[in-house]
Amino acid sequence: MAKGKGKAIKTPHGALKRSGKPLDDYEPEPLFYDKEEKMLASLVFLGSASLYIFTMYPGLQGGDSGELMSTAKDFGVSHPPGYPLFTTMAAIMINLFPIGSCAWKLNLMSSTIAGITNMMMFINVKRFSGSDAAGVLAAGWCGFSRVFWMWSIQGEVFSLSNLFIMVIMYAAWRFTNAEGRNGKYYEAKLGAFLCGLSLTNQHTSVLYIFPTALWVLYTMFKYDLAKTHTLFRVGLRGLAGLSPYLQLPISSIFFNARVTWGDHRSFSDFKKHILREDFGTFRLVSSTEQSTLIDNLMVYFNDSRNELTIAAWILFVVGMTIALIWGSSKQKETMLVYMAMFGTYHIVFDSLANIKNPSGISHGVLERFWLQPSLALCCIAGCGVGMVIEFLKSKAQCPALKYLFLSLAVLAIGYQVQHNYEDCNENDNHYFWHYSRHILDELPKQSILLTSGDFSTNTFRYHTIGEEYRTDVMVMDMQFMQTDWFYKMLMPVTFPDVSFPGLYLKPGLDSTYPFYNLKTFLDENLTKYPVYMCVAVPEAENSIAGHYEGWPFGMCQKFIRVSDNVDPLEYVTTIPVINLEQYPLPDLDRYESETWEYLMARVMLETYTKPSVWLWKKANSIKYTISHPWRRI
């Protein structure tokens, strides 16, 4: 049994009492028990954080990171549920940290947070089992698995959500080991605050919080703490933890962010955003497709077996078995809570996650949500290993065994690092920076650039807002243009001189604005600004047929009036050339189909051939019209 428990101390005047016994005064257990544990925990943090920082992206990466960085720059609101804690931390980092670009600063922040997560894994396993070696092994084996490593070196919300999972598990251990009513009451308040805070980053942490909260309430009832005044004070701590959500209305009222998601000046819009009502609270995409619980369980099992090896699953089962059969009463109680966390996450999330037959980018979206259960899996496996090690040490009575097991743990971590280093070393990955810079450099001044989706939109937003580069280019997300709040929040701040004759192409929506299509938008603006599009024209958008055409322009397309009768041969000699030597493609042998690099390489290869294919089609169209003049009647 690990040592170290909190102690009750003298009660100040006004503290909560029952039968003369104080509740408010309690001396909690320290984060570190002794200098040796503090030194090992520090080495775990420094070693892992250093390697993350060495291998992290030097700048922009794909996915949501460009949006998160650009919203944080102006203290805006990110996509649902808003991630207010991450946004606030990122805004402080971007605006106050003196060195590096916005992307580099947030990549550094995520790498540092990931190092703290590994340290908390070490502390959790050490607390449970008493074994230093098992704590080091669990932290390193999970921390340097491919998926965990990749999401630790980029400015995304997942590094912070991983930290909160380990903090919640640590809080559960502290609550179990707290002595008496004083200890339970103190740890319940602390845990409530931490759980509330975790919900301001990512909602999936509620799947760890829910079984924990039920257990805490049961324990408080057993200790005669389930009284109105005590529950009220615990609840207040939970509400205090949720306070970062005030960032959403504060941003909407007081900050003119150049990119923000939603209008949160009303409670209904605020509630809609934090509950992800447009997507579904635990649904990953706005799709009617539905996968089954068994489907997602099998995907997770196969992914975790590849990432962590089958040995992690074997040790997971061993850890549960040893703790439940031979563990102390507090170890058994804590293990049951850990198992409830792991099981609740899979039962609820896997039932609701609506990505069917994940492949490519959709599989990449899903696998990042396996990080949270994998943390619990490695923690439980590490607890089992630690109990076995402590049993062997007690039987052998040989002090040298401690250092032998530590050495073996370090060797195992070394293997994990060596195995995944090549896949996770992104310190020379400038692909997304080059891609977006190349396109922006091609565009004339005061251009409109229409985009849609994470890949195209977020990379351009990052440069024009995060780096203040080519701020004259007006990047417009066509998905945003379909919402009421685009006209309330973004149009007056970011696009004051552009004509928007209503909401874009979403008939049937309940709105005070009229509706328009792409033709109407071009009619209103093409005389004032050159208009480009960096995605394909939507299939449902047929309004421009016979009026406008999208002609290739570098990696984008430029809208040309049909009535202008532009000569295709003359036009094709004026368009920018895609220089694959200056802006090389990502290596498709290295990057798998679920990565943004793979998607970008495919897009660039397709775009590279577009001018010649387009010109060939134009030539055939002209030839056909000449040979069939009646077609022009």
N, C-alpha and C positions, 0 to 999 in steps of 0.2 A: 504494500500500500504506500503510495507517495506521501511524503511528509508535508507539513505546512497547512495550517487551518487558521481561519480568522478568529479573532478574540473579541469578546464583549468588553467594553471599557466604561468608565464612569459617565453617567448621564448628565447632560446639561439641563438647566431649567427649561421646562416647556416641552421636553421630548415625549413622544408617545409612550404610554405605559399601560400595562395590564397587570392587575394584582401586584402593583408596586415594581414590576420588572420592566426595564427600559427596552425600547425597540429601536430608537433612532441611532444610538451610538454603537458602533461596531468597527473593529479594526480588521479590514479585509486582508486576505492573503496577498503577498506581493507578487508582482509579475515574474520576478526571478527569486528563487529560493536562496541562492548563494553565488559567490563570484564565479565558480566553475560553470554553473548553468548560464549565467549572464554572458560569460565569454563564449561558450558554445553557441548560444542563440545569436550573439553578435556576429560570429563567424558565418553562421548559416545565412544571415541577412546580407552581410557584406560580400560573401562569396557569390551568392546567387544574383544579387542586384548588380554586382560588377560585371558578371557575364551577360546579363540581360542588357545592360547599358552598352557593352562592347558590341553586341550583335543587333542592337535595335535599329529600326529604320532611321536613316539620317534626315528624313523629311516626310513628305506626304506619302500616305499609302491608300489603298482602295477602300471601298465600303463606306460606312457612316462617319469615319474619322474626319473627313473634310468638312462635313456638316457640323460635327461637334466642335471642331476648332473654330469655324467661322461664327457660329452662334455664341460661343464663349467670348470671342473677341469683343463683341458688343453687348454681352450679358443678355443675349436673346434666349429663346426657348427652343430646345431640340425636339425631335420627333417624339410622339407619345411613348412612354408616359412623361417625358420632359427631362428626366435625369438631373434634377436641380442641384443635388449635392455635387455631382461630377462637374456640372456647368460652373458652379460657384468656385470650386477648387481650380478648374481650368482657367477661369477668368483671372483669378489671382495669380496663377502661374504665368499666364501669357503677358499680363500687364505689369507685373512687378519683378519677375525673374529677369535679370539683365542680359543673359547670354542666350544666343541661338534664335532660330526661327520659331514661329508658333508651333509648327509640327514637331520640331526637335524638343521643345520644352514639354509638350504633352507626352511624347514618347518617353522622355526622361521620367516624368511623373508616374506613368504606368509601370515602368521598369522598377522604380523604387518601391511602389506599392506592392508589386509582385514579390519583391525581396522580403517585405514585411509579412506577406501571406505565408511564405515559406518558414519564416521565423515562428509564426503562430502555429503552423503545423507541427514544428518541432516541440513547442511548448505543450500543445495539446497531447501529443503522444507521450512526452516525458511525464506530464502530470498523471496521465492514466496509468502508465505501466512502470514508471520509474527508470526507464532505460534511455540513456543518452543516444546510444547507437541506433535504436529503433526510431527515435525522433529525427535524427539526421537522415536516416535512410528514407523515411516516409516523405520528408520535405524535399529531398533531392530527386527521388524517383518520380514523384508527381510533378515537381517544379520544372524538371527538364524533360518531361514528356513533350512530344511534338506540339500538340494543340495548346497545352498550357504555355509553353515557351513562346509560341507564335503570338498569342494574344497578350503576352506580357510585354512585348517590345513595340507596341503601337498605341497611339493615343485613343484608346477605346474604353468603354465603361466596364468591360469584363474583368479587368484586373482589379478594380475596386469591388465589384460584386464578389469575386473570389475571396478577397480579404474579409468581407462581411460574413461569408459562410464560415470561415475559420473562427471569427470572433464570436459568432452565435454558438458554435460548438464549444468554444472555450467558456463562454458564459454559462452553458448548461453544466459543464464540469464544476465550475465554481459554485453554482447553486446547489448541486448535489453534495458538495463537500462543506458547505457553509454550516457552522455549528449553531443549533438552536433557533429560536424564533428571530432573534436579532439578525443572525447571519442570513436566514432565508429572506427576511424582509429587505435587507440591504441589497442582496444579489438580485432579488426580483425587480427592484427599482432600477438597478444598473442594467440588467438584461432588457427591461422594457425600453429604456432609452436607446440602447444599441440596436434592438430590433426595429424600432421606429425609424432610426437613422438609416438602417439598411434598406428600408422600403423606399427611401427617397433616391436610391440609385437604380435598383432593378426589382421588379415585382416578384420575380421567381423566388426571392428569399422568403416570401410568405409561406412557401411550401416547407421550409425548415422551421419557420416561426410557429405555424399552427399547431403541430404536435407538441412542440416545446411549451407553448402557452397553456395547452390543456394539462400537461404534466405539472407545470408550475402552479396552476390554479388548484389542482388536486392536492399538491403538497401544502399549499397555503391553508387549504381547508383542514388538512390533517394536523397542522400546527396551530390551528385556531387563529389564522391570520386572514381568513376570508371575510373580513368585516368591511363595512361601507367605507370607513375612513382610510383603511389600509389599501383597499383596492382602488379607491379614488386617487391616492397618492402614486400608486404604481401606474395607473392609467395616465396621470399627468406627465409622468416621465416618458411614457410612450408617445404622447402628443408632442412633447418637447422634441423628441427625436424626429418627428414628422415636420418640424418647423421649416426645413429647407424648401418645402413646397411653396412657401410664401414667395419664393423667387419668381414663380410664374406670373402672378398678378403684379408683383413689383416691376418686373420687366415690361409687361404690357402697358402699365400706367406711366412709368417714369423714364423708360429707356426707349429711344428710337432706334432699335436694332435694325441693321440692314438686311438681316435674315433671321426670321423667327417663325415658329410653327404655332399658329393659332392666336386667338384673341382671348385673353384670360381675365378680362375686366368684368365678366359675368360668371356667376357660380356654375351655370349650366355648361358653359364652354370649358371652364376649369375642370369640372367633373368628367366631362367627355374626354378630355385630354389625358388625365391621369389614369382613367380606367380603360384607355385604348379602345373606345367604343367603335371606332372606325375599323379596327382590325379584329377585336375580340381580345379580352384581357390576356389570355395565355396563348392566343393564336399568333403564329409567326408571320403569316401573310394574309392579305385580304382576298381569300380564295374560298370557294365552296367545297373544294376537295377535302377529304378527311381520311387520315390514316388511322389505323387501329392501335390500341394499346400494345398488342402482341407485336405488331410491325415495328413500332418504335423501340420496344424492349430489345428486339433482336438486332436492330440497327445499333443501339447503344452497346449491347454485349459484344458485337463484332468490332465496333470502333474501339472500345476500351481494351479489348483483348489485343488489338493491334498496337495501341498506344502504350499500354501499361504491362502487357504480356499476360498470359494465362496465370502466371505465378501470383499476380496481384489478386486475382479472383480466388485462388486457392487460399492465400493468406487472409483474404477477407472472410471467408467461411471459417478458417481456423481461428481468427481473431474473435469472431462472434461466439464460437463454440467454447473456447477457453474462458472467455470473460463470463459467459452465462453459467458455466458449470463450476469452474474453479475460482472465479474472481470473488472479491469481497462484495458485500452488499451494495456499497456505493459504486463499485465498478460494474456490477450487474445492472444497477439502476441507470447509470450513464449509458451503458451499451444499448439498453433497450430504447433510450431516447435517440441515440445515434441511428439505430436501425429504423426507428419511426420516421426520422428525418429523410433518410435515404429512400425508404419505401413510399412515403407520401409524395415526394418529388416525382418519382417515376409513375406512380398510379395516376396522379393528377396531370402532370405535364405531358406525359406520353399519351394520355387519352385525348388531350386538347390540341397538341401541336399538329397543325394541319398541313404538313408537307408529306405528300404521298410519294413513295418510291424516290427518296431523295437522291439526286445525282448532280454533279457539277456544282454550281454556286449554291443551289438549294441544299445540298449536303453540307457545304461549308457553313451555311446559316445555321443548320441544325447542330452541327458538331460543337459549336461554341457554347451551346446550352448544356452540353454533356460535362462541361468543366465542373459545375457545382456538385453533381452526384459523384464525379470522380474524386473530388476532394474528400468526400465522406468515405468513399471506398478505400482510398489510400490511408486515411486516418484510422479507420477500423482495422485494416490490415496491419498497419504499423503498431497499433495497440496489442494485437495478437503476437506479433514478433517480439515486442518489448516484454510481454509477460513470459514468453518462452526464454528469452535471454536472462531475465531476472531469476527465473527458476534454475537455469543452468549455473548461474553465478553463485546462487545460494548453496547449491549442492557441491560445487567444485571448491568453493572458498579460496579462489585464486584471484587476487586483485588484478593480475595481468590480463585476465579475460576481458575486462572492461575495454582495454585499449585494443585487444584483438578484434572485438566486435565493432568498435569504432573504425578500425582500419578496413574491415570487410565492408562496412557501410559506405565508406569513402570510395572503395574500389568499385562497388556496384553503381554508385552515382557517376563515377568516371566513365563507366561503360555507357550509361544512359546519355551522358553529355556527348561522348564520341559518336554514338549512334545517330543522334539527332542534330549535331552541330551544323552539318552542311546544309540541311533543309531549313534550319532556323537562323542562319547567319544572314541578316539582311542589311549589314552595315554599308553595302555599296549599291543598294536598291534605290535608284533614282527614276525608275520607269514612269511612275505616275506624275512626278514633277515634270519630267521631260515631255510627257504626252500632253499635259494641259498647257504647259508653257509654249510648246510648239504651235498648238492651235491658236492660242491667244495672240501670239506674235504675228500670225498670218492675217488676222482680222484688221480691217481699216478702223480708223478712229470713229467713235460714237456708233458702234455696231450693236445690233440686237442679236443675242445668241440664244435660241430656243433649245431647251434641253428637257430631259425626262428621265427619272430614275436615279439611283445612287451613283452609278458609275460615271455618267457624264456630268451630272449636276454638281456633285460634291467636290470634284477636283477643281472645277472652275470657280466655285464659290470660295474655296480655300485661297486661291491666288488673288482674286479681286478684293476679298475682304480681309482674310487672314494676313496676307502679305502686302495688301494695298498695291497690287500690281495690275496694270491695265484696268484701272477703276472706271475708265470711260466705256468699257464693254459692259453692256447690260445683260447679265445672265438671268434668264427667266425660265423657271421650272413650270412646264405646262400642267403638271399635277397641281401645283400651288394655284395656278390661274383658274382652277375650277372651284375655288373655295371663296366664301364670303370674306373671310378674314384676310385674304390676299389684298383686297381693296381697302380694307380698314387699316391694316398694319404695315404692309409693304409698299403698296403703290405710292402713297404720299411721300414716303421716305426715300425709297430706292429708285422709283421710276416716275418722277413727277411730270415729265414732259412726254411720256409715251401714252398713246390713246388706247384705252381698254373699253370697248363698247359693251361691257357687261361681263358675264361669267363665260368662260371658255367651254363650249361643247359639252354641256351636261344638262340637256333638257329634262324636265320633270322634277328638278330640284326646287325645293321651296326656298325662294330667294326674292329679295326686293330688286335684284339686278336683272336686266334683260340678258339674253344669251347671244353668243356670237360664235362663228367658226373661224378656221384659219384664213379663209378668203377675206372675211370682214376685217380681221386683224391686219392682213397685208394691205388691204385697200386703205386703211387708216394710217399706216405707218411707213410703208415702203418708199413713199415720196420724201420722207424726212430722214430715215435711217436705212442703211443696208441691213437686210435680215438674213441670218444664217440659222441652220438647224444642225445640231450635232447628234441627232438620232434619226431613225427612219420616220417618215411621215406616218402617223397612226393609220391603221387599216380602215378605221371607221371614218377617217377624214377624207372625203371625196369632193369637198367644196371647191378646191382649187383647180380641179380638172378643167382644162380649156382656158384657164385664166392665168395660172402661175405654174411653173415647174421648178423642181429642186435640181439644180445642176451641181456636179461635184466641185468642191473647192477645198483642196487639201484633204484633211480628214473630216470635213463637214460638207454641207451642201448649201448653196446659195440660191435664194429665190429670185427667179427671173420672170418678168412679165412675158407671156406668150406674144402679146401684141407688139412688143419691142423688136421682134424678129432678129434676135441676136444670132450671129453666125457661129455655129458650134465649133468649126475649125479655128476661127479666130479666137474664140473664147478659151479653148483648151490650151492655147499657147500662153495665156496670161495667168493661169491658176497656179498656186504654189505646188512645188514638187515635194513629195514626202521623202525626206532624207533618212533612210534606214541606217546609214552609217553614223550620222550625227545623233539620231534617236533610235538606238538599237532595240530590237524586240526582246522581251523576256524569253529565257530558254525554256521551250516547251518540254524538254526532257527533264527539267528540274521541277517545274511548277505543275501540280496536278490540276485536274479540271475544276476542283472546288475553290481554287484561288482566284483572286481578282487579277493577278498577273496573267494567268492563262486566258481569261476573258479578254483582257486588253490586247494580248498578242493576236488573238483571233480577229478582234475588231480592226486592228491595224493592218493585218494581212488582207482582210476583205476590202478595207478602204483603199489600200495600195493598188488594187486592180480595178477600182471603180471607174476612173476616168477612161481607161481603154474600153471597158465593157460598155460604158455609157455612150462613148463616141461610136462604137460599132453598132449599137442599137439605133442611134440617131441616123447613121448612114443608111442602115437598112430601112428605117422609117421614111427617110427622104426618097430613097430609091423606089420604095413601094408606092409612095404618093405620086411620083412622077410617072411610073408605069401604069397607075390606075387613077388617072385624073378625075374620073367620076366620083372618087372618094371625097374630093374637096367640095362637091356640090352640096 
